[in-house]
Amino acid sequence: MNYTAEIVAVGTELLLGNVANTDAQYISQGLSELGINVFFHSVVGDNPERLSSAIEIAKGRADIIITTGGLGPTLDDLTKETVAGCFGRKLELHKPTIERIMSFFERIGIEPTKNNERQAWLPERSVVLENDWGTAPGCAFEHGGKHVIMLPGPPHECQSMWDNCASPYLRKLSDAAIVSRKVKVFGMGEAVVEEKLRHLMDNANPTIAPYVSNAEVMLRVTAKAANEAQASALTEPFVEMIRDTLGDVVYGVDVDSLEKYVVDMLAAESLHLAVAESCTGGLLTKRITDIPGASNVFDGGICAYSNKVKSAILGVDANVIDTMGAVSSHVALAMAEGVRRTVNTDIGIGITGIAGPDGGTDEKPVGTVFVAISTADRQKCLHLKLGVDRRLIRTMAVNYALDLIRRYMLGKLDAM
């Protein structure tokens, strides 16, 4: 059966824009991997009448209804009562859950309040989805051919419970196995990728769908078969055709991120890295050190925002800055070389540019960025024009820096 799903996010804070609805994004990605179509997202405030209306609409157009939020202990947490009522179900006290909640508070040394018990009242005849990341359990039930899953709203709890509870629950609804592969691309835009792969995207099984995220393109190759081994085998030739068609802009398959891929490459070769950042303000350092184990390959980062720091710490010649400008290939290369020598490491990266919104000139408009790499045997600098959006400029600059490292280690710097 081809199931369709609707996500109903509950919370006035979402409507006010105080909190981003990252739960719906995460769950949608997970549903796609399960081969379940998502046709609608709804957001409703903490109001039982409006939530009832949203659920009734969802019942008429979706096979699976997933709610997020409104499972807490306070009076405005009304999701369970409201959704259960829409399906004619009563709430009943789930004793193992109340015991888990009391045990949780005992472990952290806090006296629970009476209203914490509300979290243990769940729709009758439902499957309890245990919350090992908080106190509010989720639940799931089937009624009249409709499957309902309720998850808590805090992203860490919701996303962990999706991975460990809700996704396995939904997998059991299908008699087929679904396998998704993620082909990661950097250095080619979505439109060009789609044009080059158009002859593959009309395929029914596996399907190929492009997504843009973090200034990269991800191609999801999804196949359905009788078992996981057969589904995986269906994806293999298509993954290889994508690699052959796009070439070395494909940096990995089923890898988490460009920074994770680079950290793993450095670790495999026992190489060490240091970076000097100006316009990116430490973003490259952050993304690298977000990766567990980065300390094995990352020696340090210098945020050289001022010309004084570029000269005093990195040894960039002040005359070069005055003559060529702080935003220039000369300075980027000197920063990369300077941080490599200062930290005494294998690879140095230098980034300087104009992230905006001010500071641009006719000669060097906002979005002008220079990214350089320095090693004992190679130097290279990229002159980039990255548009006018400050966030995107900084993200793209970091991506290009990571890609410089990747290509250096693959012996493909000259291809850039």
C-alpha positions, 0 to 999 in steps of 0.5 A, a space after each residue: 500500500 502507498 501510504 500518505 501522511 500529514 504532520 500536525 504540529 501543535 504549539 502557539 510558539 510555532 505560529 508566533 515564529 518564536 520557534 522554528 518547526 524543525 520537527 516537521 522537517 526532520 519527520 518529513 525526511 524520515 517519511 521520505 526514506 520510508 517511501 511514505 508521501 507527505 502531502 500536507 503540513 499543518 500548524 495549529 496553536 494550543 487550542 482544542 477546537 482548532 486542533 480538532 478541526 485540523 485533525 478532522 481535515 487530516 483524517 479526510 486526506 491522509 492515512 497516517 497522522 503524526 502530531 508533534 507537541 502538546 504532550 507536556 504536563 501543563 494545562 495548554 498541553 491538550 494534544 492527547 485529549 483532543 486527538 483521542 476525542 477525535 477518534 472516540 477514545 478515552 484516556 487511561 492511566 498507564 502505570 508503567 509510564 507513571 513509574 518511569 516518570 517518578 523514577 526520572 525525577 528521583 534520579 535527578 533529585 527533583 520533587 515531581 509536581 502533581 501535574 506530571 501525572 498528566 503525561 501518563 494518561 494515554 489513549 486507550 488501546 494505544 502503543 506506548 512510545 517510551 521517551 528515554 530523552 524526557 518525561 512525556 511518552 508518545 503513543 500510536 494507535 490505529 483506528 478505522 484504517 487511519 494510523 495516529 502517532 503522537 510525539 513530544 515537541 522538544 526537537 531532541 526528544 521528538 527526533 530521537 523518538 522518531 528514529 527509535 520508536 515511530 519510524 520502526 512502528 511505521 516500517 511494520 506497516 509495509 510488507 516491502 523493504 525500502 532502502 534510501 541512499 544519499 549521494 552528496 554533491 558540492 560544486 554544482 548547482 541543483 539546476 545543473 545536477 537535475 539537467 544532467 540526471 534528467 534521464 534517470 529521474 523519470 525512473 519509477 523504482 528506484 526513484 531519484 530526487 534532488 534536495 538542496 541543504 546547507 548550500 549543497 545538493 543531495 540526491 536521494 536514491 530510494 528503492 522498494 523490494 521484497 527485502 532490504 538486500 534486493 532494494 539495496 541492489 536496485 540502488 547500486 547501479 543508479 548510484 554509480 550512474 550518478 557518480 559517472 555522470 557528475 564526476 568529482 563533485 560527488 564527494 560521498 555516498 551515505 556520508 553525514 556531511 562535508 566536514 565529517 567526510 573531510 575529518 575522516 579523510 584527514 584521520 585516515 591519512 594522519 594529517 593535521 589541519 589549522 585554519 585562519 578565518 576572517 569573514 567566516 568568523 570561526 564558522 569553519 572551526 565550529 563545523 569541524 569541531 562539531 564532529 566527534 574525533 575532530 581533535 585527532 586532526 584539528 590543531 586550531 583555528 585563528 579568527 583573524 578579523 582585524 588586519 592587526 591580528 592578520 599581521 601580528 598573529 599570522 605574519 601577513 605582511 602589512 604592506 601586502 594588506 595595504 597594497 592588495 587589500 585585506 580581501 585578496 588572494 595574496 592575503 588569503 594565501 598568506 593567512 593559510 601559510 601563516 596559520 600552517 607555520 604558526 601552528 606547525 601543522 600539515 594543512 593551513 586554510 585561509 579565508 578572507 572576504 566581504 560577507 556584507 551587507 556593507 563593505 563592498 565596492 565596484 571592484 570587490 562587491 559583497 560576496 567576494 571571497 578568497 579561500 586558500 590552502 597551504 601545504 608543504 608542497 602546494 598552494 592554491 587560492 579560489 576567487 569566489 563570487 558568492 552573492 549578497 546573502 551574508 549567511 549563504 556567503 559564509 556557509 558557501 565559503 566554509 564549504 569551499 574551504 572543506 572542498 579544497 582540503 578534500 580535493 587536495 587529498 584526492 590529488 584533484 586541486 588542479 580540477 578546481 
